[in-house]
Amino acid sequence: MNIKKNLVAATAAVLAAGMALAGCGSTGGSGDVQKTADGKVKITMWHGFSEADGKTLESIVDDFNKSQDKYEIDAQLQPWSTIGETMVTKVSSGDGPDFVTTGADNGQGWSIDGTFQCVSDFYEDSKYETENYLDNVVDQITFDIDGTKEKCAVPMGYAPTSVWYNTDMWKAAGLTDKDIPTTWDQLLEVAKKLTKSDGSQYGIALSDLGWASFLKGNGTGLYTTDGKVSINSKENKAFLEKMREFYKGGYTVAGMDDTAARESFESGQSAMVIVGPWEDQAATDKGINHDTFAVPDGDGTYKYSDGSTGSNTGSTGLYWWVTSQVGDSAKLPGIYEFFKFYNNHDNQVKWSLGSAYPPNNKTVTADELSKRPLIAKISQYTANSHIAIAGLKGGFGDISATVDTLTSNTTRTDDDIQSLLDEAESKIQGYLDEYAE
C-alpha cells in the first residue's frame, strides 16, 4: 500500500477557516441521518485502500452489513490525498464522511480543532471489548485535550517497520542467525558485509527521507514530548555524520525515496530494506527469498511518552476517526458497532491475512496467522514501535519536509551538517510556534 507522505499536511489555518465546529468529543449535533430503502441508518465511510487490503476491508464491511438490520456502511474509496486535503472542508459543511481512516500523525490537531470527535466513551463501555486492543496502538491516539486524557480514535491498520533481508544474499555473505543485528551500528556493519565492491550488490536499500524515527532512535529527535525543539544536538549531528560516511562508502544507493528503496530490494540490487509488512507479498511476487527482523535500537536519548529510548521502529499508524458531523446522532452507535465488529478476533485474523497488517486484537495467535508467518513475526515488534512525527496540532507536512531536506542534504551533498541543523531548528521552531495555543 502506498500512502502519500503529505496525506495529512493540511494546516490549522485552513482548518480554522473551513470550520465552525465543536470541540473534541462534542455531541452537540444530531447529524443528518439518512436511511436506506429498507430502513437502515446509512453511515458513510472513507478509506484509501485500493489493493488486496481494500478488497479485504470491503469484505468485512459487507459481512457487517449482512450481520444486522439497523445500519448500512457505505464504504467509499478515496485517494489518500483527497482524505488529507478535502475532508475537513466537507465535514464542516456536513457533506463529509461519518468516519474515516487516516494517520495518527495529524490526528491530535484534528481532534483538538473539532474535525474529529473523541471516542473515550467507546473504550469505557465493556461491551465493545476494547480490552483486547494492543496497548501501544491505543497509546498512540491518547491525547491531552483541554487538560484531559482522551482516546480519540480506534485501531484500523497499525504496522511496525522491520528490516527485510534477502536470505540468499545473507547466506552467500557467510551470515547466520547469530549475525542478526541488535544495535544500529551492528546493522550498518552487516550492510557493509553484504555489499560487493564491484557495485553489483548493495548492503541495504535505505531511503534518505523519512528519518524522523531514526533521529529519535539514534539521537534526540525533532522535538520533545512537551514540545521543545531538540533537533539541533550533538547526538543528532554525530548520527548524521555517521550516516554521511556510510553513504559515501557506497553501502547503499544514494538519492532514493521509499519507493526506489523497495524497488532496489525487490530487483535483487540490495540485500536489505526497512519497510512495513506489505514487503512480504511484494518480495514474494518478485521471487525474492526473504525473512525479516526488528529494526535494531540505537543509543539515542530521546524519551518517548512511556519513558523508553532508542527505538528506531517506526509505524504506519492508521486509525478509524469519527467526524464531528456525527455528533450524538443515530449513526454513532452504528459506527461503534462496526468498530467492535472490525476489531473482533475473527475479523482481525481475516484482515491480517488479507492485508498484511498485523492484527489489532491481541487474542489472535501466531498459529492463526500460519499462512503468513512473517506477519505474525512482525506483530512482536508493535510494542517497540512509535509514530515518527506525532503530537502536533498542525504543521505535520512542513516539519516532515524540513526533516527530509536535512537528511537528503546530509547524504547527497557536502553541505556543513551543523548549518543544516541550525536551519532545521529554526524552521521547526517556527512551525511549532505557529500552531501553539
LUMTORSE-148479 format. One record per atom (N, C-alpha, C): residue in one letter; x negated, y, z negated. Coordinates in steps of 0.001 Angstrom, whole numbers, plus 500000, padded with zeros to 6 digits. Atoms other than C-alpha are relative to their C-alpha. Layout:
BEGIN
AXYZ
...
REM end
This chain:
BEGIN
M499169498826500000
M500000500000500000
M499126501234500000
N500779498774499931
N498630503411500948
N500831501143499453
I499307498875500605
I499679506298498734
I499178501240500248
K500762498815499681
K498688509752499859
K499476500646498735
K500664499439501180
K496245511401497488
K500762501169499417
N499321498815500499
N498284514577497264
N501491499803499856
L498597500323500199
L501561512815496632
L500677500937499018
V499373499223501056
V502181514867493509
V499318501347499842
A500754498768500059
A500434518093494398
A500872501241499923
A499137498828500116
A503478520373494053
A499640500784498754
T500429499171501125
T502668523271491768
T501163500418499121
A498971499553500927
A504522524559488741
A500705501243500520
A499371498807499455
A505131527820490559
A501123499646500958
V498961500435499079
V507045526015493270
V501172499415499224
L498949500606500800
L508941524074490652
L500891501059499366
A499242498960500674
A509944527175488785
A500877500774500974
A499246499257499007
A511025528925491940
A501184499204500513
G498972500824499392
G513090525988493087
G501076499535499058
M499074500601500945
M514958525185489889
M500445500941498902
A499536499402501240
A517005526386487000
A500573498848499204
L499570501258500584
L517139523056485256
L499790499989498497
A500169500156501433
A517492521998481653
A498706499272499715
G501257500611500385
G514507520661479698
G500065498496499994
C500144501446499993
C513265517119479396
C501006499361499066
G499040500711500815
G515889514719478133
G501356500652499975
S498738499291500005
S518715517116478904
S501149499106500401
T498779500699499633
T522184515665479008
T501125500991500163
G499018498934499913
G523925518930479692
G500971499857501139
G499112500102498855
G525422517973483044
G500635498646500095
S499320501269499821
S527819515270484069
S499596499319501286
G500443500573498739
G526287514770487508
G501136499879500988
D499021500144498932
D528071514415490825
D500138498516500288
V499863501439499909
V529336510841490593
V500878499636501188
Q499259500516498853
Q530354509218493841
Q500195498499499821
K499717501422500098
K531889505778494189
K500083499384501387
T499915500731498741
T531706503161496885
T501452499630500277
A498640500372499620
A534768501860498716
A500602498989499034
D499482500994500942
D535041499015496194
D499909500460498549
G499889499416501337
G534864501372493207
G498746499996499158
K501237499972500765
K531220501038492167
K499422501417499954
V500714498728500109
V529314504063490901
V498771499938500888
K501112499994499064
K526865504954493642
K498812500738499402
I501222499444500582
I523291505608492499
I498914499997501074
T501002499872498952
T520574506883494830
T498585499844499437
M501397500220500371
M517001505632494509
M499104500400501167
W501040499749499008
W513938506941496358
W498765499190499646
H501278500691500189
H510822504842496846
H499215500113501298
G500846499848498830
G507899504809499261
G499361498716500493
F500609501280499649
F507178501094499684
F500504499527501361
S499607500309498631
S507159500150503361
S499474498664500511
E500594501251499559
E505333496823503461
E500619498840499218
A499463501151500718
A505711493487501634
A500576500417498650
D499486499522501283
D506166495371498379
D501398500599500156
G498686499428499751
G509113497238499909
G501069498943500196
K499038501081499793
K510807494039501017
K500338499315498683
T499756500615501306
T510385492584497543
T500893500880499151
L499166499077500762
L511846495689495932
L501437499988500509
E498647500006499428
E514806495713498319
E500752498723499632
S499372501253500391
S515474492066497486
S500491500061498556
I499594499863501404
I515554492870493773
I501203500930499885
V498852499083500004
V517917495796494432
V501259499274500464
D498843500755499499
D520215493539496459
D500524499036498940
D499590500930501061
D520219490991493653
D500730500738498881
F499332499224501042
F521131493689491153
F501412500382500431
N498684499574499522
N523989494985493273
N501001498845500003
K499126501168499971
K525381491454493574
K500279499442498602
S499913500598501332
S524900490701489872
S501111500582499139
Q498977499324500806
Q527588493091488615
Q500901500826500926
D499020499297499166
D530575495101489842
D500239501448499586
K499834498622500462
K530026498510488226
K499162501007500783
Y500950499051499426
Y527056500037490048
Y499466499498501344
E500583500312498702
E525635500158493562
E498767500879500198
I501239499261499765
I521992501157494021
I499795500163501498
D500319499702498603
D521314502850497358
D498508500304500062
A501460499850499961
A517574502295497826
A499586500631501317
Q500369499257498797
Q516220504852500290
Q498477500098500104
L501431499917499740
L512731504528501752
L499651501407500469
Q500457498657499661
Q510982507900501861
Q498474499989500101
P501465499859500017
P507433508813502857
P499542500524498640
W500503499514501293
W505322509345499745
W499851501517500014
S500148498545499917
S504654512870500992
S501337500709499777
T498670499408500190
T508401513584501072
T500375500009498531
I499700500062501430
I508784512420497489
I499245501102499260
G500802498999500688
G505967514728496416
G500365501424500352
E499854498627499511
E506930517751498499
E501433500531500011
T498630499507499862
T510730517904498758
T500937499584498877
M499096500506501027
M512147516028495781
M500474501084499051
V499659498992500997
V512047518977493405
V501101500928500507
T498999499102499433
T513997521278495690
T501347499307500125
K498743500726499827
K516579518604496417
K500669499706498659
V499428500240501321
V517022517751492736
V500629501273499455
S499483498730500518
S517525521425491907
S501349500349500615
S498716499732499340
S520409521550494398
S500990498868499804
G499120501130500239
G521864518242493239
G500081499037501154
D499975500825498795
D521062516594496558
D498809499055500055
G501173500854500036
G518062514578495450
G500336498607499518
P499768501346500516
P517632511035494192
P500423500046498540
D499648500114501415
D519134509957490891
D498830499440499199
F501266500412500592
F515937508109490132
F499022499696501123
V501034500020498979
V512646507833491948
V498764499319499440
T501299500500500436
T509330506039491829
T498921500932500514
T501130499135499664
T506279508262491769
T498954499860498908
G501128500181500908
G502971508574489969
G500166500710498668
A499981499396501331
A502442509387486317
A499109501222499910
D500962498914500084
D499692511882487131
D500677501364499958
N499282498724500043
N502233514660487690
N501266499919499154
G498751500222500726
G504975513188485521
G500211500904498811
Q499835499149501172
Q504265515287482465
Q500516501368500399
G499543498689499556
G504664518528484375
G501455499986500426
W498617500069499543
W507891517422485992
W500961499630498875
S499160500261501164
S509186516194482639
S500190501278499182
I499921498761500768
I508390519483480918
I500899501024500685
D499239498941499327
D509906521697483607
D501450499607500260
G498599500374499870
G513107519671483767
G500365499261501260
T499687500799498817
T512838517853487082
T500410498591499578
F499682501317500536
F512848514576485142
F500567500137498595
Q499517500051501372
Q514805513791482007
Q499391498784499320
C500681501080500702
C513003511707479421
C500986498907499602
V499159501180500192
V514290508259478563
V499672499289498684
S500318500615501293
S513310507692474942
S501155499166499472
D498835500758500470
D516861506524474229
D500050498609500638
F500075501310499353
F516328503693476707
F499102499071499196
Y500938500805500779
Y513349502474474676
Y500521499702498595
E499495500163501367
E515217502871471394
E501118498976499896
D498879500947500007
D518047500523472402
D499462498596500293
S500592501327499885
S517008496903471861
S500590499166501139
K499382500810498952
K519412495603474496
K499249500092501329
Y500745499845498755
Y517078496871477203
Y498659499255499998
E501136500923500088
E514258494565475996
E498653500653500337
T501252499305499692
T511508497160476258
T498832499535499129
E501091500533500813
E509532495361473572
E499112499066500816
N500781500881499130
N508356493125476416
N499095500765500960
Y500839499209499097
Y506688496000478268
Y498567500047499480
L501409499890500385
L502901496259478264
L499748501334499321
D500159498800500824
D501886498748475589
D499226501101500717
N500832498984499369
N499168500504477561
N500727500688501158
V499247499426498887
V501502501019480519
V500982501046499490
V499057499051500589
V504075502731478311
V499260501206499419
D500772498901500587
D501395504806476581
D499707501096501032
Q500380499032498975
Q500552506479479905
Q501109501008500310
I498890499062499722
I504013508123480099
I500669500462498702
T499524499452501270
T504423509051476424
T499394501390499841
F500469498624499935
F504198512845476430
F500459500799498777
D499609499034501032
D504315515669473899
D500911501028500664
I499017499083499436
I507489517539474833
I500537500879498878
D499557499044501027
D508066520638472712
D499731499474498592
G500397500456501319
G506214519062469811
G500507498628499611
T499453501328500286
T507983515701470042
T499466498995501005
K500458501053499116
K506590512478471442
K501201499374500702
E498901500534499206
E508891511373474247
E499474498996501027
K500284500924498911
K508838508400476584
K500822500458501197
C499334499284498916
C509643509885479951
C500147499204501293
A499870500812498791
A509543507008482459
A500002498530499616
V499919501449500203
V509881503248482869
V499043499325500989
P500974500644499111
P507194500924484310
P500618499526501314
M499564500444498678
M507523500272488031
M498902499157500647
G501110500717499385
G504171499352489635
G498689500530499451
Y501227499550500655
Y501109499684487415
Y498878499029500356
A501044500881499474
A497914498333488963
A498613500497499643
P501389499627500277
P494407498479487491
P499118499776501226
T501022500285499003
T491464498763489841
T499107498875499492
S500990501003500370
S488904495977489884
S498948499936501105
V501043500169498996
V485735495034491743
V500279498716500774
W499819501156499131
W486391492725494689
W498656499686500656
Y501294500342499424
Y483396490789495972
Y500121498810500947
N500078501045498995
N482610488584498950
N499212498831499399
T500657501106500710
T481846485207497385
T498904499339500837
D501052500566499158
D479827484013500375
D498723500833499901
M501157499118500133
M477539487045500195
M499395499896498604
W500441500121501393
W477343486670496423
W499084498772499849
K500791501230500103
K476084483088496697
K498717500095500816
A501177499892499132
A473733483882499567
A498895500838499358
A500973499147500692
A472057486513497360
A499451499333498751
G500493500734501165
G471453483860494692
G500684500391498704
L499277499559501185
L474029485337492307
L500999498940499550
T499046500943500581
T476216483270489974
T500946500769499075
D499076499362500944
D478979483942487452
D499253500700498866
K500784499372501069
K476248484801484962
K499556501415500378
D500432498684499531
D475442487841487099
D501152501013500077
I498878499054500014
I478917489383486770
I499622501159499076
P500465498872500824
P478028492887485523
P501000500389498927
T499154499523501104
T479352494166482222
T499765501468499701
T500225498560500133
T477944497698482488
T499913500611501392
W500072499323498711
W477984500293485250
W498597499875500609
D501373500110499497
D474200500208485537
D499739498611500576
Q500151501352499484
Q474328496444485996
Q500713499848501341
L499279500031498727
L476904496923488771
L499139500572501120
L500870499398498991
L474513499211490626
L498828499088500340
E501118500905499749
E471690496715490225
E500449498794500829
V499470501103499207
V473866493897491579
V500206500444501449
A499808499467498648
A474759496113494543
A498679500058500759
K501314499952499350
K471064496545495253
K499574498604500462
K500364501374499635
K470563492764495272
K500815499510501192
L499120500422498912
L473451492394497720
L499760500787501287
T500301499173498829
T472029494984500119
T498850499403500802
K501076500479499129
K469978493876503116
K499253501198500575
S500850498869499611
S467078496112504049
S500124500370501474
D499878499692498578
D467824495870507771
D501284500755500332
G498779499231499786
G471132497725507299
G501191499175500448
S498890500848499558
S473298494743508217
S501001499703498901
Q499092500284501115
Q474848494456504759
Q499733500980498858
Y500094499084501132
Y475561496960502016
Y500522499317498741
G499621500627501260
G475918496061498364
G501420500280499583
I498652499629500410
I479136497943497768
I500533501079500937
A499321498952499247
A481614499972499772
A500629500936498983
L499581499108501076
L482006502920497423
L500350501369500571
S499572498672499590
S484070505929498380
S499375501044499081
D500507498931500867
D482622509212497131
D501102500993499655
L498839499215500422
L486124510553496487
L500737499234498900
G499213500657501034
G488440509851493568
G499191499483498833
W500901500448501064
W485741509659490904
W500418500461498602
A499608499507501327
A487763511062488003
A499823498926498926
S500167501090500976
S487774507663486275
S498528499753499699
F501433500262500198
F484038507203486809
F499342501098499162
L500552498904500797
L483298510631485331
L500411499879498535
K499606500277501384
K485232509587482230
K499208498821499446
G500679501206500477
G483658506144482002
G498514500163499816
N501448499827500050
N480108507354482561
N499560501346499452
G500360498661500453
G480281510918481302
G501002500570499027
T499096499309500926
T482543513438479621
T501332500347500643
G498725499744499349
G485412513518482123
G500120501404500548
L499710498685499424
L487045516593483619
L500429500993498942
Y499495499197501103
Y488839517922480566
Y500425499033498906
T499683500863501136
T489594516554477120
T501511499839499863
T498574500246500193
T492943515237475920
T500713501213499402
D499369498774500507
D493546518580474209
D499807501179500954
G499974498979498958
G492978520486477455
G498767500866500132
K501227499207499885
K489404521760477109
K499127499450501136
V500804500425498861
V487254521658480246
V498702499361499511
S501183500738500458
S484471519088479842
S499132499525501154
I500695500540498830
I483192518550483381
I498534500422500078
N501353499467499868
N480054520675483080
N499163499588498791
S500736500545501140
S477955518496480790
S498741499290500483
K501235500706499651
K474536516893480710
K500286498546500368
E499654501391499692
E476201513457480747
E500523499872501431
N499492500046498627
N478127514190483946
N498897500278501009
K501099499681499100
K475045515717485525
K499090498787500192
A500867501182499913
A472965512638484709
A500657498911500845
F499303501004499202
F475635510377486204
F499967500358501486
L500007499582498600
L475850512405489419
L498606499872500601
E501375500164499508
E472073512434489747
E499703498528500283
K500191501438499809
K472025508650489331
K500695499519501273
M499234500436498834
M474717508224491992
M499410500576501296
R500654499444498808
R472951510568494427
R498812499107500393
E501144500868499732
E469858508402494115
E500456498661500574
F499460501269499520
F471953505270494658
F500414500116501467
Y499575499796498615
Y473482506658497853
Y498794500178500918
K501192499772499176
K470127507855499164
K499192498715500184
G500701501273499892
G468769504360498533
G500591499084501053
G499408500792498924
G471118503031501197
G500746498764499545
Y499304501176500518
Y473065500619498972
Y501499500041500278
T498615499855499581
T476432501918500203
T500031500911501212
V499837499128498843
V477671503592503354
V500383501392499502
A499714498634500438
A477687507360502931
A501258500532500677
G498913499245499396
G480724509554503511
G501312499270500168
M498756500758499862
M483531507046503023
M501092500505499079
D498860499857500881
D487027507637501713
D500471498593499631
D499553501310500460
D489062504810500159
D500330499064501154
T499631500831498859
T490388503572503491
T498768499438500694
A501238500452499348
A486933503417505051
A499259498985499133
A500663500948500899
A485580501634501980
A500642498622500112
R499304501283499862
R488232498941502254
R499672499349501341
E500316500541498681
E487554498545505967
E498586499434500038
S501381500483500042
S483841498141505261
S499931498632499329
F499978501286500697
F484544495325502804
F500706498938500837
E499195500977499265
E487193493644504957
E499366499600501334
S500695500348498758
S484946493698508020
S498740499190499751
G501222500721500323
G482091491989506179
G498760500866500022
Q501145499095500009
Q479888495069506269
Q499448500183498590
S500394499772501387
S479830495432502471
S500438498837499131
A499765501177500844
A479740492845499691
A501003500245498891
M499075499701501091
M481906494645497111
M500782501261500333
V499211498786499899
V484609497285496859
V500821500130498721
I499166499753501177
I486538498875493982
I501345500529500479
V498674499630499501
V490263498992494712
V501053499239499199
G498906500658500697
G493666497830493489
G500258498587500485
P499776501430499752
P495156494324493657
P500470499651501406
W499571500293498635
W496509494674497204
W498838499536500877
E501149500464499230
E492969493925498361
E499983498480500125
D499953501459499942
D493638490264497628
D500595499536501325
Q499353500411498760
Q496041489909500554
Q499235500510501218
A500715499415498865
A494065492227502805
A498748499194500330
A501213500780499774
A490845490270502333
A500337498605500530
T499562501309499517
T492687487002502826
T500350500065501483
D499585499840498608
D494188488268506076
D498798500154500938
K501190499792499183
K490710489210507317
K499001498837499901
G500861501171500092
G489217485837506399
G498795500176499103
I501104499765500937
I487002487171503615
I500205499158498744
N499955500749501256
N486360484648500849
N499633500959498866
H500180498935500984
H486636486730497696
H500452499586498611
D499599500119501392
D487046486977493962
D499944501420499428
T499987498667500601
T487323489858491518
T499537499946498553
F500336499861501414
F486007491072488171
F500306501427499563
A499642498687500534
A486728494020485904
A498957501046500360
V500942498908499801
V485188497381486723
V499220500171498697
P500778499947501244
P482306497488484209
P500100501368499323
D500006498758500775
D482359500072481451
D498679500735500168
G501198499195500073
G479905502928481363
G499712500364498564
D500348499564501356
D478347504675478381
D500469501429499764
G499479498642500125
G480432507829478677
G500509500316498609
T499552499541501316
T481503509880475703
T501423500530500017
Y498609499542499931
Y484943510876476979
Y500888499099499144
K499114500775500860
K487582509819474456
K501425500032500538
Y498596500113499615
Y490947508543475619
Y500876500221498768
S499081499713501112
S494028509189473516
S500013498886498963
D500044501104500966
D493615505746471927
D498663499908499277
G501290499962500668
G490071506630470844
G498911499209500683
S500993500799499295
S488308504313473296
S499146500867500921
T500905499297499093
T485401505357475517
T499442499002501013
G500762500823499074
G483528504056478542
G500754499341501133
S499259500719498964
S486345502744480739
S499860500665501366
N500026499558498610
N485769503057484470
N501191499445500785
T498867500638499344
T489005501205485220
T501151500981500149
G498869499136499723
G491479503498486872
G501240499178500297
S498769500726499703
S495008502615487873
S500862500793500962
T498884499399499284
T497773503278490305
T501192499857499086
G498948500053500999
G500451504174487806
G501310500534500545
L498689499610499488
L503852504220489494
L501071499621498989
Y498942500199500981
Y506932504556487317
Y501342500383500602
W498653499525499696
W510678504963487535
W500281501246499170
W499668498744500672
W511775508518486683
W501463500347500293
V498612499558499838
V515360509687486116
V499989501507500225
T499985498565499724
T516018513087487668
T501089500682499186
S499099499258500868
S517819515801485775
S501384500200500590
Q498666499864499436
Q520719515827488214
Q500944498913499467
V499178501073500560
V521917512647486477
V500665500428498705
G499459499586501289
G522375514189483028
G500538498815499223
D499386501096500749
D524700512079480907
D501177499414500767
S498911500485499159
S526897511086483819
S500110498479499952
A499767501447499945
A528245507606484522
A498882499276500728
K501119500630499313
K525143506999486613
K498929499509499017
L501118500286500897
L522806506916483622
L500009498567499463
P500031501397500462
P523906503581482093
P499729499009501125
G500293500876498865
G523757502058485576
G498521499973500326
I501444499932499773
I520194503254486050
I499267499201498927
Y500631500741501092
Y519270501860482644
Y500188498492500182
E499781501425499751
E520832498514483546
E499071499501501103
F500918500410498945
F518758498448486724
F498580499889499455
F501344500072500578
F515580499218484766
F499820498690499238
K500072501255500747
K516336496279482476
K499895498825500965
F499974501073499012
F517060494044485474
F498661499895500726
Y501258499978499241
Y513958495092487395
Y498840499465499179
N501137500368500843
N511606494535484462
N500225498731499184
N499844501241500752
N513085491289483173
N498985498956500475
H501043501003499760
H510939488175483162
H500006499495501441
D499936500631498684
D512145486553486376
D499708500981501127
N500233499027498934
N512148489704488463
N498579500526500000
Q501401499592500001
Q508667490640487320
Q499097498916500583
V500716501056499279
V507442487237488495
V500185500212501498
K499686499775498578
K509175487929491822
K499268501220500533
W500671498762499580
W507801491479492027
W498497499793500135
S501448500169500005
S504259490442491179
S499543499115501164
L500377500891498904
L504116487576493670
L500231500640501360
G499668499401498721
G505704489669496406
G499258501275500323
S500596498675499796
S503895492960495906
S498512500058499718
A501387500050500477
A500507492012494373
A499758500903498796
Y500152499269501253
Y501142494333491431
Y500086499026498828
P499841500821501201
P500558492708488035
P501369500248499373
P498680499816500607
P503785492181486072
P499982501030498877
N499851499054501110
N505037494853483683
N500442499302498721
N499414500728501115
N506558492219481423
N498968499021499441
K501071500808500589
K504121490576479012
K500411498567499687
T499596501395500183
T506193487389478771
T499664499151501223
V500388500747498797
V505075486432482302
V498640499355499767
T501238500736500249
T502362483770482140
T499171499866501277
A500895500201498857
A499371483118484373
A500459498823500856
D499518501162499249
D500848479753485344
D501121500391500950
E498889499576499156
E503896481507486738
E499528500822501201
L500591499265498883
L501598483527488987
L498945499160500709
S501034500894499477
S499598480486490093
S499849500099501520
K500121499817498555
K500373481217493749
K499078501171500334
R500910498863499810
R498356484416493320
R499132500128498754
P500771500030501247
P495784483598490633
P499181501248499745
L500800498797500224
L493720486728491203
L500858501149499473
I499114498982500552
I496746488905490463
I500199499753498508
A499929500336501423
A497140487056487185
A498723500426499284
K501291499617500585
K493443487688486562
K499934501499499763
I500034498540500114
I493817491412487171
I500855500490498846
S499130499598501109
S496596491572484581
S499213500169498705
Q500814499912501215
Q493888491098481968
Q499305501356499872
Y500738498745500012
Y492379494465482922
Y500891501195499658
T499068498894500210
T495508496540482282
T499722500753498706
A500176499367501308
A494757497207478628
A498848500986499975
N501166499112499973
N491467498915479539
N500075500987501161
S499847499118498847
S492869500927482457
S500718501279499604
H499418498691500307
H493840504572482471
H500229500778501294
I499743499127498865
I495358507033484902
I498913501062500036
A501227499205499896
A492449509077486203
A500201501469499648
I499726498587500263
I493934512587486173
I501403500088499429
A498712500052500679
A496715512825483632
A500121501133498981
G499768499004501035
G498259515085481032
G500089501416500503
L499942498664499406
L498715518014483413
L501428500500500114
K498699499372499774
K501625520413483511
K500134500468501440
G500012499591498600
G500635521354487029
G498565500034500492
G501324499852499431
G497712521631489403
G499268498719500284
F500671501278499760
F497019517935489923
F499239499991501322
G500639500024498688
G496287518314493631
G498766500871500071
D501138499080499983
D493988521283493086
D498812499436499231
I501084500554500807
I491990519586490358
I499401498778500689
S500494501166499269
S491747516365492359
S499090500423501148
A500812499517498876
A490439518295495361
A498682500587499519
T501224499427500564
T487917520112493166
T498994498901499658
V500887501115500356
V486514516833491869
V499457499339501262
D500463500603498743
D486354515420495399
D498905500843500655
T501036499118499453
T484356518447496513
T498681499808499249
L501190500209500828
L481945517966493616
L499300498695500360
T500640501305499816
T481360514270494216
T499537499777501441
S500435500179498610
S481238514317498020
S498776500858500314
N501193499179499803
N478751517189497951
N498791499409499287
T501093500684500703
T476701515197495450
T499381498926500885
T500510501136499231
T476401512218497782
T499624500351501436
R500196499716498575
R476432513905501208
R499046501162500272
T500871498831499821
T474261516982500608
T498869499960498988
D501057499813500993
D471185518094498732
D500273501228499133
D499639498837500800
D473063520938497030
D499649499760498528
D500359500089501408
D471997521669493472
D501194499512499179
I498892500603500740
I474124519476491207
I500480500909498884
Q499568499101501059
Q474140521985488367
Q500894501105500550
S499160498970499380
S475527524628490700
S501367499442500377
L498722500642499676
L478192522201491863
L500863499835498760
L499259500146501264
L479177521523488256
L500512501343499507
D499579498661500418
D479294525245487475
D501260500420500761
E498867499617499160
E481667525810490379
E501243499185499637
A498867500850500361
A483867522841489447
A500596500415498658
E499528499561501312
E484073524016485834
E500862501251500124
S499263498752499841
S485201527482486887
S501372499762500626
K498731500251499314
K487877526153489222
K500984499239499114
I499105500792500848
I489278523564486822
I500521500829498840
Q499545499116501068
Q489396526117484006
Q501095500916500511
G498988499132499423
G491339528408486304
G501328499299500195
Y498749500739499800
Y493889525727487150
Y500666499681498668
L499416500276501315
L494355524766483506
L500616501264499405
D499464498735500507
D494828528422482572
D501293500370500723
E498832499639499192
E497331528884485398
E501256499296499526
Y498827500779500374
Y499595526152484110
Y500168499870498493
A499850500014501452
A499135526775480397
A501304500709499616
E498762499365500470
E502197527737478396
E499731501460499660
REM end
